[in-house]
Structure formats: C-alpha cells, structure tokens
Amino acid sequence: MNRFFQRSVGLAVIVVVLLAAGLLVWGIIVTDPPTLWHPMHLTLAGIWQVMYSSELPNLGIMAVALALALLMVLFVVISERVVAGRYRRAGTEVTTLTLAPKTVMERTRGVFAGDVTVTVLIPAHNEEASLPATLASLMEQSTPPNRIVVVADNCTDRTVQVAREHHVDVFESVDNTHKKGGALNQALQDLLPTLGDNDTVMVMDADSQIGDDFLRVAIQRFTDDRALMAVGGLFQGEDGQGLLGQFQRNEYIRYQREIGRRRGRVFVLTGTASVFRASALRAVAEARGSQIPGRKGDVYDTFALTEDNELTIALKSLGALTISPAECTVVTELMPNWRMLWAQRLRWQRGALENLGEYGLTPQTLRYWAQQISLGYGVLALFSYFALILLMLLAMDTWIWFPFWLGIGVLFALERMITAWRGGWKARLVAVLIFPELVYDCFLNLAFLKGVFEIAFGRRATWKHVEHGGTRTDAATEVSS
C-alpha cells in the first residue's frame, strides 16, 4: 500500500502538469490567435538588414495565465499562514500536536529548564580530510558549543584519530547499515535521555563550516522563544569547482534570498547544519509509527533518502515552529562534476517525492506538493521554449526577431543578475548571460524528470558512498524495478 501511495505522487505531478499545459494550449486554440508574424525589414547603419515581427502575443491568454499563477501562489501562501496561525492559537485542533507553539507554551509556563546548551553531533564516514576545518569553525564560534561529538560510522581511515587529536568526543556506531540516519539514531538514543528541554542538539555535516555567529544567534533565538523547536542554517557554496561551482553558488544565493524574503520560514532544515531542541527530537522519536512514519524510538527515518527533508516534515507535522535566520550561515561542499551533481539532485528529488508519498496531502505538506507541481510546470515550459526555438530555426531561412519577447528577455536577464548580485562579478556575469544558467537548469530539470518518472513507474534507486577529494557524497549505483 505504501509503495502505491509513493507511486501516486509521481503520477499526480505528471497529471496535474499535463492538465495545466493542456488548459493553456486549449485557451490559445479557441481564442483564434492572430497570424504568427508579419515580418518587417529594418536596416541598421545601412549595412545590416534585420527582419522582425511587431505583433504582440494574445494578451488575453497572457492575462489569464498570469492570473491563474497568482491565484495559486496566493492560495499556497495564505494556506501556509493559516496553518501557522492555527498553531499559535488555542483550540482543540492543536492540542494533539505535541510541538505546536500554543501547546508548548502552556506545557512550559512557569518552568525554567535552565540555560540553553548546545551539543554538536557530526556524523562522519571517512572524513579525515575535511573534519579539521569543520571542527575549527566550531571552536572559533563567538559562543562555543558545550560539547562536540564526532559520530564515526564504519570508518576505515583516520577519522576517529583526527577527532581525538582535536580533543572532542567520539561515538562509534555499532553494526549500522542505515548510513547517516542510522548512526545518528544510535548516538541520539544515548544522548537525548541526558538532556533537558532547554538543551539543544546541532547536527552538522563533517564537510561544512558554519559562520562565526551561528551558535550565538541560535542560542539567542531559543532563549527568546521557548516555543521555537529548530534553527536551520542557510547554506552557501564553497569556493572553486569552476563554472559548475558558480552555477551551484548562484543557485544557493537565490535560495538564501528567497528565505530572507520569507523572514526565515524555511522549506527544509538543512542537514549541513541545524540545531534542534532536545524535547522536539524526543517528541519525533515518540511519534514515529503512530502520528508520523518511521519506527518508534528513531529520530531519523532510516528508509528516507533525504533525512533532512523528512525530519523537517516530521517536525512540522507535529506543529513545530522552525526558522533559519540570515545570520546562521554555513559553507558546504559543491559537487565537483556533472556526474556527482546528477546523483545528488536525483537523490534529493526521489527523496522529496517519497516523503510526500509517506505523509500524503496534509496542511503541512501543501506547500511541498505545490512546489513539486510548480517545478514540473517549469520543466515543461523551459523545454517547450527550446523546442520552439529549434522549430523556428529549422522552418525558416532567416532569423526573425520579436521585440516583445526580447524585452521580456532583458527583464529576465536583469532579474537573474540582481538575484545573484551578492555573489560578486563572476556570479553576475554568469547570470546576465542567461543561456549558461538555462543549460544548467535543463540539467537539473532532467534529474527532476527522471525522479518523477522513476517513482511513478515503480522503479527503486539504490545508493552508495563515493569518495572524492577526501570527502564523501551519495551517488546512485543502479535503479531496479
């Protein structure tokens, strides 16, 4: 039954996107659009003859399409606000949500659980090369953590020795076959019973470095709001990796900008670095197998491909308040080649869809469903754009310019450049050229399509660790029916 619901996620995305595209095509057909173009000649400097079309597209269709897009955005935004507002207010509908702000405030009224502390867990599988920089970023914090624990999982290199040389604690997993999530579950089973409600746990990748004020800001947020359950990091890409690295940095810069405009209301509590209240993690472990998917007693669902995305949905399903402040930055590794980038994004996409299949359509997952459908429609639009350009090139002897769409293209180029402005001149140059990033987007879209069709038709991906440059990533090894 679970497999059926997971497959239905991919099928639902495909059907909704095709219906939306069909509606647009039908609208164009029934409105009897004008002739595609009436080419006109223009001579530039008396030398260059240019053919162009002065016609506008069907403005009625454009207006309807824009109105429908705005309505969908408003529906998702308002729904998200309503859900968040419900959790803030009293009422019987939220009393069953263990981590809803109103429930937490009532439960902790008049109780002082002590000062906020931070215990850092660093899951590490053969991370001897990257671990020193990660530990250094923790030790250089303006407010240092109370304890650092390296969770060594099936290491065959010097990861354990490097950790001890830096005078931090080490927890070694035992017979773990569930990768990162399984190792963290073992460590948390020992750790959580020793922590109070104001103690927090930071989970941080061994190949990432956090900004100097990350923990200070997180601690202040937890101190000021006892209903806050998690503080996530806003990740940015490391330097290097050439043009492919710049593509990824621009993508992350735009994501940071979007979360900033949402005032820290994050989509996913990133696995690179996030801090959780110990009481929230205990509530998740207790709710597994009843209120939320997973095995009772586990914080992380070890069957999820993307444990950070799944844990975020789990917390939100219990009513948890989460945030990612602009000051909580984290520098993470970039994929050094297209093969590893493909594996990473396919894993993210498959994981996101499988999580939606597990949780179904709920108020907490509404935005995630809308996000997947929007991505699907964007994929269709982008590939249609390239197909139409190719069709025009093949069908005509002379290139015809369309001033209206050139104007739209200029606005698009400015938007791309402005949203990547913080990345410096390289980021701006790559963005304003448009087409290099469109090629990058097409690559990501292909990973999206593969993930959607695989899950829709019941194909299952398997994953393994891949070593590169002293660090570790996950890559697909095979897909089986």
C-alpha positions in Angstrom: 0.0 0.0 0.0 2.8 2.4 0.9 4.5 1.7 -2.5 1.2 2.5 -4.2 1.0 5.9 -2.5 4.6 6.7 -3.3 4.0 5.9 -7.0 0.8 8.0 -6.9 2.9 11.1 -6.0 4.8 10.9 -9.3 1.6 10.2 -11.3 -0.2 13.1 -9.6 2.6 15.5 -10.5 2.6 14.3 -14.1 -1.2 14.5 -14.5 -1.6 18.0 -12.9 1.2 19.5 -15.0 -0.2 18.0 -18.2 -3.7 19.3 -17.4 -2.3 22.8 -16.8 -0.4 22.7 -20.0 -3.4 21.4 -21.9 -5.6 24.1 -20.5 -3.1 26.8 -21.8 -2.9 25.2 -25.2 -6.7 24.9 -25.4 -7.0 28.5 -24.5 -4.7 29.6 -27.3 -6.6 27.4 -29.8 -10.1 28.6 -29.0 -9.2 32.3 -29.0 -8.3 32.2 -32.7 -4.8 33.8 -32.2 -3.5 36.1 -35.0 -1.0 35.1 -37.6 2.3 34.2 -36.0 4.1 37.1 -37.5 4.2 39.7 -40.3 7.9 40.1 -40.9 9.2 43.6 -41.4 12.6 44.8 -42.6 14.9 47.2 -40.8 18.4 48.3 -41.9 20.9 49.0 -39.2 23.7 51.5 -40.1 22.8 50.9 -43.8 24.6 47.6 -43.7 22.7 45.0 -41.6 19.2 44.0 -42.6 17.1 42.7 -39.8 13.7 41.0 -40.1 11.4 41.5 -37.1 7.8 41.0 -36.0 6.0 43.8 -34.4 3.0 41.7 -33.3 2.1 41.2 -29.7 1.1 37.8 -28.3 -2.5 37.2 -27.4 -2.8 39.5 -24.3 -6.0 37.8 -23.1 -4.3 34.4 -22.8 -1.3 36.0 -21.1 -3.6 37.8 -18.6 -5.5 34.6 -17.8 -2.3 32.6 -17.3 -0.8 35.3 -15.1 -4.0 35.5 -13.0 -4.1 31.7 -12.5 -0.4 31.7 -11.4 -1.1 34.5 -8.9 -4.1 32.7 -7.6 -2.1 29.5 -7.0 0.7 31.5 -5.2 -1.8 33.3 -3.0 -3.6 30.0 -2.2 -0.3 28.4 -1.1 0.9 31.5 0.9 -2.4 32.1 2.6 -2.8 28.4 3.5 0.7 28.3 5.0 -0.1 31.4 7.1 -3.4 30.0 8.2 -1.7 26.7 9.3 1.0 28.7 11.2 -1.6 30.9 12.8 -3.7 28.0 14.0 -0.8 26.5 15.9 -0.2 29.8 17.6 -3.8 30.0 18.9 -5.6 27.9 21.5 -8.1 25.3 20.3 -8.8 21.6 20.5 -7.5 21.1 16.9 -3.9 21.8 18.0 -3.8 20.2 21.4 -2.9 16.8 19.8 0.1 18.4 18.1 2.8 17.9 20.6 5.1 20.7 19.3 2.5 23.3 18.3 3.6 26.7 19.8 0.5 27.1 21.9 0.8 23.6 23.3 4.5 24.1 24.2 3.8 27.5 25.8 1.1 26.0 28.0 3.2 23.0 28.9 6.3 25.0 29.9 4.5 28.0 31.6 6.3 28.8 34.8 9.0 26.2 34.3 12.7 27.1 34.0 14.6 24.4 32.2 18.0 26.1 32.6 20.1 28.0 30.1 20.2 26.9 26.5 23.1 24.5 25.8 24.4 23.1 22.5 25.7 19.6 21.9 27.1 19.2 18.3 26.8 15.8 16.6 29.0 15.4 13.5 28.2 12.2 11.5 31.3 11.2 9.7 32.2 8.4 7.3 35.8 8.6 6.3 36.1 12.3 6.8 39.7 12.7 8.0 40.5 15.3 5.3 37.5 17.6 5.9 37.0 17.1 9.6 39.7 19.5 10.9 38.2 22.6 9.1 34.7 21.7 10.4 36.0 21.4 14.0 37.9 24.6 13.6 34.7 26.5 12.6 33.0 25.2 15.8 35.9 26.1 18.1 36.0 29.7 16.6 32.4 30.4 17.4 31.7 33.6 19.3 29.6 31.4 21.6 31.2 28.0 21.5 29.2 24.7 21.9 29.1 22.9 25.2 30.1 19.6 23.7 31.2 18.2 20.3 30.7 14.6 19.4 32.0 13.1 16.2 29.7 10.2 15.2 32.1 7.9 13.4 30.2 5.5 11.1 32.0 2.5 9.7 35.2 4.5 9.2 38.2 2.8 7.6 40.5 5.9 7.7 41.8 8.2 10.5 38.6 9.9 11.2 38.5 8.7 14.9 42.1 9.6 15.5 41.7 13.1 14.0 38.7 13.7 16.2 40.6 12.7 19.3 43.6 14.8 18.3 41.3 17.8 18.4 40.1 16.8 21.9 36.4 16.2 21.0 34.3 13.2 22.0 33.8 10.3 19.6 30.8 8.0 19.3 31.4 4.9 17.1 28.3 3.3 15.5 27.8 -0.4 16.0 26.7 -2.7 13.2 25.0 0.2 11.4 23.7 -0.5 8.0 21.5 2.6 7.6 24.2 5.2 6.8 23.9 8.7 8.3 20.4 8.3 9.8 21.2 5.0 11.5 24.4 6.3 13.0 22.7 9.4 14.3 19.8 7.4 15.8 22.3 5.3 17.8 24.1 8.4 19.1 20.8 10.2 19.9 19.4 7.1 21.8 22.3 7.6 24.3 22.3 11.4 24.3 18.7 12.5 24.4 17.8 11.0 27.8 20.6 13.1 29.4 19.3 16.4 28.0 16.7 18.8 29.4 14.1 20.8 27.5 16.4 23.8 27.0 19.3 21.7 25.8 19.7 21.6 22.1 21.4 19.3 19.6 23.2 20.6 16.5 23.6 18.1 13.6 26.3 19.2 11.3 28.0 17.6 8.2 31.7 16.8 8.5 32.4 18.7 5.3 30.8 22.1 6.3 31.8 25.2 8.2 29.4 27.5 10.0 29.7 31.3 10.3 31.2 32.6 13.5 27.9 33.8 15.0 25.8 30.8 14.1 25.5 29.4 17.6 25.2 32.8 19.3 22.2 33.7 17.2 20.7 30.2 17.5 21.0 30.2 21.3 19.5 33.7 21.5 16.6 32.6 19.4 15.9 29.6 21.6 16.2 31.7 24.7 13.8 34.4 23.4 11.1 31.9 22.2 10.6 28.8 24.2 8.1 27.6 21.5 10.9 27.5 18.9 11.9 23.9 18.1 14.6 24.2 15.5 17.0 26.7 13.9 18.3 25.8 10.5 21.3 27.1 8.6 21.3 29.0 5.3 23.9 27.2 3.2 26.3 28.8 0.6 28.7 27.1 -1.7 32.4 26.8 -1.1 34.9 28.5 -3.5 36.2 26.7 -6.6 34.9 24.0 -8.9 35.0 26.3 -11.9 31.8 27.2 -13.9 29.8 24.3 -12.4 30.7 25.6 -9.0 29.5 29.0 -9.9 26.2 27.7 -11.1 25.6 26.0 -7.8 26.7 29.1 -5.8 24.2 31.2 -7.8 21.5 28.7 -7.0 22.3 28.8 -3.3 22.5 32.6 -3.3 19.0 32.8 -4.7 17.7 30.3 -2.2 19.1 32.4 0.6 17.5 35.5 -0.8 14.1 33.7 -1.0 14.3 32.5 2.6 15.3 36.1 3.6 12.1 37.4 2.0 10.1 34.8 3.8 11.6 36.0 7.1 13.4 32.8 7.8 10.4 30.5 7.2 12.5 27.7 5.7 11.4 24.9 3.4 13.9 22.4 4.7 16.1 22.3 7.8 19.3 21.7 6.0 21.4 18.6 7.0 24.6 20.7 6.6 23.9 22.4 10.0 20.7 22.7 12.0 20.0 23.0 15.7 17.1 21.2 17.4 15.6 21.4 20.8 16.1 18.0 22.6 12.4 17.9 23.5 11.5 18.2 19.8 13.7 15.3 18.9 12.2 13.2 21.7 8.7 14.1 20.5 9.6 12.9 17.0 11.0 9.6 18.2 7.9 9.0 20.3 5.5 9.9 17.5 7.2 7.6 14.9 4.9 4.7 13.8 1.7 6.4 15.0 1.4 10.1 14.1 4.3 10.2 11.6 6.0 7.5 9.5 9.0 5.6 10.8 10.0 3.2 13.6 9.1 4.2 17.1 12.1 5.4 19.0 14.0 6.6 16.0 14.6 10.3 15.4 15.5 9.8 11.8 13.5 7.6 9.4 16.2 5.4 8.0 14.1 4.5 5.0 14.1 8.1 3.8 16.6 9.0 1.1 16.7 12.7 2.3 16.7 12.5 6.0 16.8 16.3 6.5 13.7 16.9 4.4 11.9 14.1 6.1 12.8 15.3 9.6 11.6 18.8 8.6 8.2 17.5 7.5 8.0 15.3 10.7 8.6 18.3 12.9 6.0 20.4 11.0 3.5 17.6 11.2 3.8 17.8 14.9 3.2 21.6 14.8 6.8 22.6 15.4 7.9 26.2 14.8 11.2 26.4 12.8 13.3 29.2 11.4 16.5 29.9 9.5 17.9 33.3 10.5 20.1 35.2 8.0 23.0 35.2 10.4 23.1 31.4 10.6 25.2 30.8 7.6 27.0 27.6 6.6 29.5 26.9 3.9 29.0 23.5 2.3 30.8 21.5 -0.4 29.8 21.7 -4.0 29.6 18.8 -6.5 32.9 18.9 -8.5 31.5 17.3 -11.7 28.3 16.7 -13.5 28.0 13.0 -12.6 28.1 13.7 -8.9 25.7 16.7 -9.3 23.3 14.4 -11.2 23.5 11.8 -8.4 22.9 14.4 -5.7 19.9 16.0 -7.3 18.3 12.7 -8.3 18.6 11.7 -4.7 17.1 14.9 -3.5 14.2 14.6 -5.9 13.5 11.0 -5.2 13.6 11.6 -1.5 11.2 14.6 -1.7 8.7 12.6 -3.7 9.0 9.6 -1.4 8.5 11.8 1.6 5.3 13.2 0.1 4.1 9.7 -0.5 4.7 8.8 3.1 2.9 11.9 4.5 0.2 12.4 1.9 -1.7 15.6 1.4 -2.0 17.5 4.7 -1.9 21.2 5.6 1.8 20.8 6.5 2.7 19.2 3.1 0.5 21.5 0.9 3.4 23.8 0.1 5.7 20.8 -0.8 3.0 19.5 -3.2 2.6 22.9 -4.8 6.4 23.2 -5.1 6.7 19.8 -7.0 3.8 20.8 -9.3 5.4 24.2 -10.0 8.7 22.5 -10.7 7.0 20.2 -13.2 5.3 23.0 -15.0 8.6 25.0 -15.1 10.3 21.9 -16.7 7.6 21.7 -19.4 7.8 25.4 -20.1 11.6 25.5 -20.4 11.8 22.5 -22.7 8.9 23.9 -24.8 10.8 27.2 -25.1 13.9 25.4 -26.5 11.7 23.2 -28.8 10.0 26.3 -30.3 13.4 28.0 -30.9 14.6 24.8 -32.7 11.4 24.6 -34.7 11.8 28.2 -35.9 15.4 27.6 -36.9 14.5 24.6 -38.9 11.4 26.1 -40.5 12.8 29.4 -41.6 15.7 30.6 -43.8 16.0 33.9 -42.0 16.1 34.7 -38.3 13.2 36.9 -37.2 13.4 39.0 -34.0 10.4 39.5 -31.8 10.9 42.9 -29.9 8.2 42.0 -27.3 10.0 38.8 -26.3 13.4 40.5 -26.4 12.1 43.0 -23.9 10.9 40.1 -21.7 14.3 38.5 -22.1 16.0 41.7 -20.9 13.8 41.9 -17.8 14.6 38.2 -17.1 18.4 38.9 -17.5 18.2 41.8 -15.1 16.3 39.6 -12.6 18.8 36.9 -12.8 21.7 39.3 -12.3 20.1 41.2 -9.4 19.2 38.0 -7.5 22.8 36.7 -7.8 24.3 40.1 -7.1 25.7 39.1 -3.7 27.9 36.5 -5.3 30.3 39.1 -6.9 31.1 39.9 -10.5 31.5 36.3 -11.6 28.0 35.4 -10.3 26.6 38.5 -12.1 28.3 37.7 -15.4 27.1 34.1 -15.5 23.6 35.3 -14.5 23.2 38.1 -17.1 24.3 35.8 -20.0 21.1 33.8 -19.2 21.8 30.8 -21.5 24.6 29.2 -19.5 22.3 29.0 -16.5 19.4 27.8 -18.7 21.6 24.9 -19.7 22.3 24.2 -16.0 18.6 24.5 -15.3 17.9 22.0 -18.1 20.3 19.5 -16.5 18.6 19.9 -13.1 15.2 19.5 -14.9 16.3 16.2 -16.4 17.1 14.9 -12.9 13.7 16.1 -11.8 12.0 14.3 -14.7 14.0 11.1 -14.0 13.0 11.2 -10.4 9.3 11.8 -11.2 9.1 9.0 -13.8 11.0 6.5 -11.8 8.8 6.8 -8.8 5.7 7.0 -10.9 6.5 3.7 -12.6 7.7 1.9 -9.5 11.5 1.9 -10.1 13.7 1.9 -7.0 17.0 3.6 -6.6 19.9 2.3 -4.6 22.8 4.4 -3.3 26.3 4.1 -2.0 29.0 6.3 -0.6 31.5 7.8 -3.1 34.8 9.2 -2.1 36.1 12.4 -3.7 38.9 14.7 -2.6 38.8 13.4 0.9 35.1 14.0 1.4 32.0 11.9 0.9 28.8 12.2 -1.1 26.0 9.9 -2.1 25.6 8.6 -5.7 23.1 6.3 -7.5 24.5 3.0 -8.4 21.5 1.3 -10.0 17.8 1.5 -10.5 15.7 -1.6 -10.3 12.1 -2.4 -10.7 
